[in-house]
Structure formats: structure tokens, C-alpha cells
Amino acid sequence: QVQLVESGGGLVQPGGSLRLSCAASGFRFSDATMDWFRQAPGKGLEWVAQINRIPTATAYQDSVKGRFIVSRDNAKNTLYLQMNSLTFEDTAVYYCSKSGTRGQGTLVTVSA
């Protein structure tokens, strides 16, 4: 079955960077469109970014455009989210997703 395991979250200061990873198994990763979502404290689930099985086809939520980069390594069955210029509003649990199935998430906390 589909298994997704996120990692790389942590505490970072405003303006800092983090790279999240998502290890995927149980399906043909190279054929899958993958998404990142996030859920901030007390808020609903929010779509962040998508990468098509063609690696150059990406899409982003407006609030992260120019700051976040989604990428994939099909040889490693791994999805990435490079997050730069982080702000307090980026604090959330981040999830990778395939067709609605999510992992357990990884917490990103932006704090001074």
C-alpha cells in the first residue's frame, strides 16, 4: 500500500531555510503526481505545492511562490520541499500526499 514518511522539520528562525523530505513506497513513484500540504495550528489543511511526474511541471500556492521549491528524485523514491525565507506564517505540520493519502507529517516551527 501507499506509504509516505516525511522528515526534515524542526525549529528555524525567521528568514531561515529547511529542506523537507518524503520517502515514498508501495507505488510507482516516478509515475505519480505528488503534493505538499500543510496545517497550521488551529487551521485547516492547505495545499502548498505540486510536482508532476514530469519533474519540470510544478505549481505553488501564491504565498510560497519564489520561496519554496518542490523537487523529486525518482531514483530514490523521494520528494523534497526546499523552504527558504521562512516566516512565522509558515509554521505548520507539513505533509506529502499522493492522491489524497498523506504521511504522518513533519512539524516546522518558525520562531525567533
C-alpha positions in Angstrom: 0.0 0.0 0.0 1.0 3.6 -0.3 3.4 4.7 2.4 4.8 8.2 2.8 7.2 9.2 5.5 8.1 12.9 5.9 11.2 14.2 7.7 13.3 17.3 8.0 11.1 19.5 10.1 12.3 21.5 13.1 12.8 24.8 14.7 14.1 27.6 12.5 14.4 31.4 12.8 12.5 33.8 10.5 14.4 34.1 7.3 15.9 30.7 7.6 15.7 27.6 5.5 14.7 24.0 5.8 14.5 21.1 3.4 11.8 18.5 3.9 11.9 15.0 2.5 9.2 12.5 1.9 10.2 8.8 1.4 7.6 7.0 -0.7 6.9 3.3 -1.1 4.2 1.0 -2.2 3.6 2.5 -5.6 5.4 3.5 -8.8 6.7 6.8 -7.5 8.1 8.0 -10.9 4.5 7.9 -12.4 2.9 9.8 -9.5 1.9 13.4 -9.2 2.9 14.4 -5.7 1.7 17.3 -3.4 2.8 19.0 -0.3 0.1 20.2 2.1 0.4 21.9 5.5 -1.8 22.5 8.5 -1.1 25.4 10.8 -2.1 25.4 14.4 -5.9 25.8 14.7 -6.3 26.0 10.9 -7.4 23.7 8.1 -5.4 21.7 5.7 -3.8 23.9 3.0 -2.2 22.9 -0.3 1.3 24.1 -0.8 2.9 22.7 -3.9 2.7 20.1 -6.6 5.1 18.3 -8.9 4.1 16.3 -11.8 5.7 13.1 -12.9 7.4 15.3 -15.5 9.8 16.9 -13.0 9.7 20.3 -14.6 6.0 20.7 -14.1 5.4 22.3 -10.7 2.8 24.6 -9.1 2.8 26.6 -5.9 0.4 28.3 -3.6 0.8 32.1 -4.1 2.1 32.6 -0.5 5.1 30.4 -1.1 6.0 31.2 -4.7 9.6 32.3 -5.1 10.4 30.9 -1.6 9.7 27.2 -1.8 10.9 24.7 -4.4 9.4 21.2 -4.8 11.5 18.6 -6.4 11.8 14.8 -6.7 14.4 12.1 -7.0 12.8 9.2 -8.8 15.8 7.0 -8.3 15.4 7.4 -4.6 11.6 7.5 -4.5 11.9 10.7 -2.6 10.0 14.0 -2.7 11.6 17.2 -1.4 10.4 20.7 -0.4 13.1 23.3 -0.1 11.8 26.2 2.0 13.6 29.5 2.1 12.9 32.9 3.6 10.7 31.3 6.2 8.2 33.4 8.1 6.1 32.9 11.2 3.1 32.1 8.9 4.9 29.0 7.6 4.7 27.3 11.0 2.7 24.1 10.4 2.8 20.4 10.1 3.8 19.6 6.6 2.5 16.5 4.7 3.4 14.9 1.4 0.5 13.4 -0.4 -0.3 11.1 -3.3 -3.9 11.2 -4.4 -5.2 12.1 -1.0 -3.1 9.7 1.0 -0.8 11.5 3.4 2.0 10.6 5.7 2.3 11.4 9.4 3.7 14.8 8.7 6.7 16.8 10.0 6.5 19.9 12.1 8.0 23.1 11.0 8.2 25.8 13.7 9.4 29.3 12.7 10.2 31.3 15.8 12.7 33.9 17.0 
